Amino acid sequence: MFVDELSTPCLLVEQSRLERNLTCMQKVADANGVALRPHAKTHKSIAIARRQREHGARGLTVAKVGEAEVFVGARFDDVRLAYPVVGQDKHERLLRLMDRARVSFCVDTVDGARAASSFYAAHDMTVDVLLEVDTGHGRCGVGWNGGRSVRTAQQIAALPGLRLVGILTHAGHAYHGPQKDETPEAALARVAAEERDRMLAFAVRLHEAGLADPETFEISIGSTPTMAAFENAERGGFRITEIRPGNYVYYDAMQVSLGAATLDDCALTVEATVVSQHRDRSGQDRLYLDAGKKVLTADTGALTEGYGIILYNPADMVPHPHARLTGLSEEHGWVTVPGGATFGVGDRVRIVPNHACVTVHTQDRFYLVDDGEVMDEHPVDARGRSV
């Protein structure tokens, strides 16, 4: 089967780019002496996770208990939830996985840790937890440089049923883009250094408080953008021990705009069909695709233009010089083409989505392709596992 025989909209994954991305990130991990624990929320695929493991990945990262259930069920035996787990129902589900896998999760409040402690201690279990640290994103996590954060770690470490094995962060502020007079590449280097140095500094403070041994303490960082500039370092005997990028398997328009990837790195595209065409009063052609918010998502990045990149030559990942995906409704993608379009109703269009993770989450399957030929079809196994 060939791509032009598939019903649209559909997700395509270019096999050669996928393999190159997997190889390159594993080389980054190996060169820096860290474990690669990829975040599976991007692909949500057992088949892709197995490829990551074959390339050398050690363990998986997930966000939700439902994702953990899918991958432990597929015999992945080291799964980390990079997310604060709150709620007895979720701990009960994790407990059922722990006879088949090492399952660890995040805590970032004493209240959340106490609830987890009460549950696991009552089951005569001691589970591994990591303290989530805010290194600049401003989302979850304790502050990296505050005395209160050390006291929080001390309280958590003293709780029965929990074993504080490390610290974890996500430098999500890498997605904010450059500051004034800063290039995208310089912005990534700055945030990558902040993420690394702040985690090492916090680990040293925990060591001084008797909570962290440089030989065994885990220091986990993430974010695909910061991996483009990551270099490990040593401070007080501590080094970063693992990285958790997720988006790198596919990349997307956001990563390209941030300078974390090139368009030729983008393995995931959306194949869509033009279903309508009209010309507005200004003389611009407007075309409407069969892929809207439910496929492409309405996510936009700090530096992206529109809602995805329309390709003129998909084989060589050449962007269309004029066509822009300027709007989305639920089922339609709105394309403007100044000066008139060279394609119309019934023609097919290839798009690099702004955000691969959300795009994948909306679809049941993806097609592995090679130069226009469909090589395989895979389910999005953890689709809908948001609980």
Secondary structure as a PSIPRED ss2 file (coil, helix, strand):
# PSIPRED VFORMAT (PSIPRED V4.0)

   1 M C   1.000  0.000  0.000
   2 F E   0.000  0.000  1.000
   3 V H   0.000  1.000  0.000
   4 D H   0.000  1.000  0.000
   5 E H   0.000  1.000  0.000
   6 L C   1.000  0.000  0.000
   7 S C   1.000  0.000  0.000
   8 T C   1.000  0.000  0.000
   9 P C   1.000  0.000  0.000
  10 C E   0.000  0.000  1.000
  11 L E   0.000  0.000  1.000
  12 L E   0.000  0.000  1.000
  13 V E   0.000  0.000  1.000
  14 E E   0.000  0.000  1.000
  15 Q H   0.000  1.000  0.000
  16 S H   0.000  1.000  0.000
  17 R H   0.000  1.000  0.000
  18 L H   0.000  1.000  0.000
  19 E H   0.000  1.000  0.000
  20 R H   0.000  1.000  0.000
  21 N H   0.000  1.000  0.000
  22 L H   0.000  1.000  0.000
  23 T H   0.000  1.000  0.000
  24 C H   0.000  1.000  0.000
  25 M H   0.000  1.000  0.000
  26 Q H   0.000  1.000  0.000
  27 K H   0.000  1.000  0.000
  28 V H   0.000  1.000  0.000
  29 A H   0.000  1.000  0.000
  30 D H   0.000  1.000  0.000
  31 A H   0.000  1.000  0.000
  32 N C   1.000  0.000  0.000
  33 G C   1.000  0.000  0.000
  34 V C   1.000  0.000  0.000
  35 A E   0.000  0.000  1.000
  36 L E   0.000  0.000  1.000
  37 R C   1.000  0.000  0.000
  38 P C   1.000  0.000  0.000
  39 H E   0.000  0.000  1.000
  40 A C   1.000  0.000  0.000
  41 K C   1.000  0.000  0.000
  42 T C   1.000  0.000  0.000
  43 H C   1.000  0.000  0.000
  44 K C   1.000  0.000  0.000
  45 S C   1.000  0.000  0.000
  46 I H   0.000  1.000  0.000
  47 A H   0.000  1.000  0.000
  48 I H   0.000  1.000  0.000
  49 A H   0.000  1.000  0.000
  50 R H   0.000  1.000  0.000
  51 R H   0.000  1.000  0.000
  52 Q H   0.000  1.000  0.000
  53 R H   0.000  1.000  0.000
  54 E H   0.000  1.000  0.000
  55 H H   0.000  1.000  0.000
  56 G C   1.000  0.000  0.000
  57 A C   1.000  0.000  0.000
  58 R C   1.000  0.000  0.000
  59 G C   1.000  0.000  0.000
  60 L E   0.000  0.000  1.000
  61 T E   0.000  0.000  1.000
  62 V E   0.000  0.000  1.000
  63 A C   1.000  0.000  0.000
  64 K C   1.000  0.000  0.000
  65 V H   0.000  1.000  0.000
  66 G H   0.000  1.000  0.000
  67 E H   0.000  1.000  0.000
  68 A H   0.000  1.000  0.000
  69 E H   0.000  1.000  0.000
  70 V H   0.000  1.000  0.000
  71 F H   0.000  1.000  0.000
  72 V H   0.000  1.000  0.000
  73 G H   0.000  1.000  0.000
  74 A C   1.000  0.000  0.000
  75 R C   1.000  0.000  0.000
  76 F C   1.000  0.000  0.000
  77 D C   1.000  0.000  0.000
  78 D E   0.000  0.000  1.000
  79 V E   0.000  0.000  1.000
  80 R E   0.000  0.000  1.000
  81 L E   0.000  0.000  1.000
  82 A E   0.000  0.000  1.000
  83 Y E   0.000  0.000  1.000
  84 P E   0.000  0.000  1.000
  85 V C   1.000  0.000  0.000
  86 V C   1.000  0.000  0.000
  87 G C   1.000  0.000  0.000
  88 Q H   0.000  1.000  0.000
  89 D H   0.000  1.000  0.000
  90 K H   0.000  1.000  0.000
  91 H H   0.000  1.000  0.000
  92 E H   0.000  1.000  0.000
  93 R H   0.000  1.000  0.000
  94 L H   0.000  1.000  0.000
  95 L H   0.000  1.000  0.000
  96 R H   0.000  1.000  0.000
  97 L H   0.000  1.000  0.000
  98 M C   1.000  0.000  0.000
  99 D C   1.000  0.000  0.000
 100 R C   1.000  0.000  0.000
 101 A C   1.000  0.000  0.000
 102 R E   0.000  0.000  1.000
 103 V E   0.000  0.000  1.000
 104 S E   0.000  0.000  1.000
 105 F E   0.000  0.000  1.000
 106 C E   0.000  0.000  1.000
 107 V E   0.000  0.000  1.000
 108 D C   1.000  0.000  0.000
 109 T C   1.000  0.000  0.000
 110 V H   0.000  1.000  0.000
 111 D H   0.000  1.000  0.000
 112 G H   0.000  1.000  0.000
 113 A H   0.000  1.000  0.000
 114 R H   0.000  1.000  0.000
 115 A H   0.000  1.000  0.000
 116 A H   0.000  1.000  0.000
 117 S H   0.000  1.000  0.000
 118 S H   0.000  1.000  0.000
 119 F H   0.000  1.000  0.000
 120 Y H   0.000  1.000  0.000
 121 A H   0.000  1.000  0.000
 122 A H   0.000  1.000  0.000
 123 H C   1.000  0.000  0.000
 124 D C   1.000  0.000  0.000
 125 M C   1.000  0.000  0.000
 126 T C   1.000  0.000  0.000
 127 V E   0.000  0.000  1.000
 128 D E   0.000  0.000  1.000
 129 V E   0.000  0.000  1.000
 130 L E   0.000  0.000  1.000
 131 L E   0.000  0.000  1.000
 132 E E   0.000  0.000  1.000
 133 V E   0.000  0.000  1.000
 134 D E   0.000  0.000  1.000
 135 T C   1.000  0.000  0.000
 136 G C   1.000  0.000  0.000
 137 H C   1.000  0.000  0.000
 138 G C   1.000  0.000  0.000
 139 R C   1.000  0.000  0.000
 140 C C   1.000  0.000  0.000
 141 G C   1.000  0.000  0.000
 142 V E   0.000  0.000  1.000
 143 G E   0.000  0.000  1.000
 144 W C   1.000  0.000  0.000
 145 N C   1.000  0.000  0.000
 146 G C   1.000  0.000  0.000
 147 G H   0.000  1.000  0.000
 148 R H   0.000  1.000  0.000
 149 S H   0.000  1.000  0.000
 150 V H   0.000  1.000  0.000
 151 R H   0.000  1.000  0.000
 152 T H   0.000  1.000  0.000
 153 A H   0.000  1.000  0.000
 154 Q H   0.000  1.000  0.000
 155 Q H   0.000  1.000  0.000
 156 I H   0.000  1.000  0.000
 157 A H   0.000  1.000  0.000
 158 A C   1.000  0.000  0.000
 159 L C   1.000  0.000  0.000
 160 P C   1.000  0.000  0.000
 161 G C   1.000  0.000  0.000
 162 L E   0.000  0.000  1.000
 163 R E   0.000  0.000  1.000
 164 L E   0.000  0.000  1.000
 165 V E   0.000  0.000  1.000
 166 G E   0.000  0.000  1.000
 167 I E   0.000  0.000  1.000
 168 L E   0.000  0.000  1.000
 169 T C   1.000  0.000  0.000
 170 H C   1.000  0.000  0.000
 171 A C   1.000  0.000  0.000
 172 G H   0.000  1.000  0.000
 173 H H   0.000  1.000  0.000
 174 A H   0.000  1.000  0.000
 175 Y H   0.000  1.000  0.000
 176 H H   0.000  1.000  0.000
 177 G C   1.000  0.000  0.000
 178 P C   1.000  0.000  0.000
 179 Q C   1.000  0.000  0.000
 180 K C   1.000  0.000  0.000
 181 D C   1.000  0.000  0.000
 182 E C   1.000  0.000  0.000
 183 T C   1.000  0.000  0.000
 184 P H   0.000  1.000  0.000
 185 E H   0.000  1.000  0.000
 186 A H   0.000  1.000  0.000
 187 A H   0.000  1.000  0.000
 188 L H   0.000  1.000  0.000
 189 A H   0.000  1.000  0.000
 190 R H   0.000  1.000  0.000
 191 V H   0.000  1.000  0.000
 192 A H   0.000  1.000  0.000
 193 A H   0.000  1.000  0.000
 194 E H   0.000  1.000  0.000
 195 E H   0.000  1.000  0.000
 196 R H   0.000  1.000  0.000
 197 D H   0.000  1.000  0.000
 198 R H   0.000  1.000  0.000
 199 M H   0.000  1.000  0.000
 200 L H   0.000  1.000  0.000
 201 A H   0.000  1.000  0.000
 202 F H   0.000  1.000  0.000
 203 A H   0.000  1.000  0.000
 204 V H   0.000  1.000  0.000
 205 R H   0.000  1.000  0.000
 206 L H   0.000  1.000  0.000
 207 H H   0.000  1.000  0.000
 208 E H   0.000  1.000  0.000
 209 A C   1.000  0.000  0.000
 210 G C   1.000  0.000  0.000
 211 L C   1.000  0.000  0.000
 212 A C   1.000  0.000  0.000
 213 D C   1.000  0.000  0.000
 214 P C   1.000  0.000  0.000
 215 E C   1.000  0.000  0.000
 216 T C   1.000  0.000  0.000
 217 F C   1.000  0.000  0.000
 218 E E   0.000  0.000  1.000
 219 I E   0.000  0.000  1.000
 220 S E   0.000  0.000  1.000
 221 I E   0.000  0.000  1.000
 222 G E   0.000  0.000  1.000
 223 S C   1.000  0.000  0.000
 224 T H   0.000  1.000  0.000
 225 P H   0.000  1.000  0.000
 226 T H   0.000  1.000  0.000
 227 M H   0.000  1.000  0.000
 228 A C   1.000  0.000  0.000
 229 A C   1.000  0.000  0.000
 230 F C   1.000  0.000  0.000
 231 E C   1.000  0.000  0.000
 232 N C   1.000  0.000  0.000
 233 A C   1.000  0.000  0.000
 234 E E   0.000  0.000  1.000
 235 R E   0.000  0.000  1.000
 236 G C   1.000  0.000  0.000
 237 G C   1.000  0.000  0.000
 238 F E   0.000  0.000  1.000
 239 R E   0.000  0.000  1.000
 240 I C   1.000  0.000  0.000
 241 T C   1.000  0.000  0.000
 242 E E   0.000  0.000  1.000
 243 I E   0.000  0.000  1.000
 244 R E   0.000  0.000  1.000
 245 P C   1.000  0.000  0.000
 246 G C   1.000  0.000  0.000
 247 N H   0.000  1.000  0.000
 248 Y H   0.000  1.000  0.000
 249 V H   0.000  1.000  0.000
 250 Y C   1.000  0.000  0.000
 251 Y C   1.000  0.000  0.000
 252 D C   1.000  0.000  0.000
 253 A H   0.000  1.000  0.000
 254 M H   0.000  1.000  0.000
 255 Q H   0.000  1.000  0.000
 256 V H   0.000  1.000  0.000
 257 S H   0.000  1.000  0.000
 258 L H   0.000  1.000  0.000
 259 G C   1.000  0.000  0.000
 260 A C   1.000  0.000  0.000
 261 A C   1.000  0.000  0.000
 262 T C   1.000  0.000  0.000
 263 L H   0.000  1.000  0.000
 264 D H   0.000  1.000  0.000
 265 D H   0.000  1.000  0.000
 266 C C   1.000  0.000  0.000
 267 A C   1.000  0.000  0.000
 268 L E   0.000  0.000  1.000
 269 T E   0.000  0.000  1.000
 270 V E   0.000  0.000  1.000
 271 E E   0.000  0.000  1.000
 272 A E   0.000  0.000  1.000
 273 T E   0.000  0.000  1.000
 274 V E   0.000  0.000  1.000
 275 V E   0.000  0.000  1.000
 276 S E   0.000  0.000  1.000
 277 Q E   0.000  0.000  1.000
 278 H E   0.000  0.000  1.000
 279 R E   0.000  0.000  1.000
 280 D C   1.000  0.000  0.000
 281 R C   1.000  0.000  0.000
 282 S C   1.000  0.000  0.000
 283 G C   1.000  0.000  0.000
 284 Q C   1.000  0.000  0.000
 285 D E   0.000  0.000  1.000
 286 R E   0.000  0.000  1.000
 287 L E   0.000  0.000  1.000
 288 Y E   0.000  0.000  1.000
 289 L E   0.000  0.000  1.000
 290 D C   1.000  0.000  0.000
 291 A C   1.000  0.000  0.000
 292 G C   1.000  0.000  0.000
 293 K H   0.000  1.000  0.000
 294 K H   0.000  1.000  0.000
 295 V H   0.000  1.000  0.000
 296 L H   0.000  1.000  0.000
 297 T C   1.000  0.000  0.000
 298 A C   1.000  0.000  0.000
 299 D C   1.000  0.000  0.000
 300 T C   1.000  0.000  0.000
 301 G C   1.000  0.000  0.000
 302 A C   1.000  0.000  0.000
 303 L C   1.000  0.000  0.000
 304 T C   1.000  0.000  0.000
 305 E C   1.000  0.000  0.000
 306 G C   1.000  0.000  0.000
 307 Y C   1.000  0.000  0.000
 308 G E   0.000  0.000  1.000
 309 I E   0.000  0.000  1.000
 310 I E   0.000  0.000  1.000
 311 L E   0.000  0.000  1.000
 312 Y E   0.000  0.000  1.000
 313 N E   0.000  0.000  1.000
 314 P H   0.000  1.000  0.000
 315 A H   0.000  1.000  0.000
 316 D H   0.000  1.000  0.000
 317 M C   1.000  0.000  0.000
 318 V E   0.000  0.000  1.000
 319 P E   0.000  0.000  1.000
 320 H C   1.000  0.000  0.000
 321 P C   1.000  0.000  0.000
 322 H C   1.000  0.000  0.000
 323 A C   1.000  0.000  0.000
 324 R E   0.000  0.000  1.000
 325 L E   0.000  0.000  1.000
 326 T E   0.000  0.000  1.000
 327 G E   0.000  0.000  1.000
 328 L E   0.000  0.000  1.000
 329 S C   1.000  0.000  0.000
 330 E C   1.000  0.000  0.000
 331 E C   1.000  0.000  0.000
 332 H C   1.000  0.000  0.000
 333 G E   0.000  0.000  1.000
 334 W E   0.000  0.000  1.000
 335 V E   0.000  0.000  1.000
 336 T E   0.000  0.000  1.000
 337 V E   0.000  0.000  1.000
 338 P C   1.000  0.000  0.000
 339 G C   1.000  0.000  0.000
 340 G C   1.000  0.000  0.000
 341 A C   1.000  0.000  0.000
 342 T C   1.000  0.000  0.000
 343 F C   1.000  0.000  0.000
 344 G C   1.000  0.000  0.000
 345 V C   1.000  0.000  0.000
 346 G C   1.000  0.000  0.000
 347 D C   1.000  0.000  0.000
 348 R E   0.000  0.000  1.000
 349 V E   0.000  0.000  1.000
 350 R E   0.000  0.000  1.000
 351 I E   0.000  0.000  1.000
 352 V E   0.000  0.000  1.000
 353 P E   0.000  0.000  1.000
 354 N C   1.000  0.000  0.000
 355 H C   1.000  0.000  0.000
 356 A H   0.000  1.000  0.000
 357 C H   0.000  1.000  0.000
 358 V H   0.000  1.000  0.000
 359 T H   0.000  1.000  0.000
 360 V H   0.000  1.000  0.000
 361 H H   0.000  1.000  0.000
 362 T C   1.000  0.000  0.000
 363 Q C   1.000  0.000  0.000
 364 D C   1.000  0.000  0.000
 365 R E   0.000  0.000  1.000
 366 F E   0.000  0.000  1.000
 367 Y E   0.000  0.000  1.000
 368 L E   0.000  0.000  1.000
 369 V E   0.000  0.000  1.000
 370 D E   0.000  0.000  1.000
 371 D C   1.000  0.000  0.000
 372 G C   1.000  0.000  0.000
 373 E E   0.000  0.000  1.000
 374 V E   0.000  0.000  1.000
 375 M E   0.000  0.000  1.000
 376 D E   0.000  0.000  1.000
 377 E E   0.000  0.000  1.000
 378 H E   0.000  0.000  1.000
 379 P E   0.000  0.000  1.000
 380 V C   1.000  0.000  0.000
 381 D C   1.000  0.000  0.000
 382 A C   1.000  0.000  0.000
 383 R C   1.000  0.000  0.000
 384 G C   1.000  0.000  0.000
 385 R C   1.000  0.000  0.000
 386 S C   1.000  0.000  0.000
 387 V C   1.000  0.000  0.000
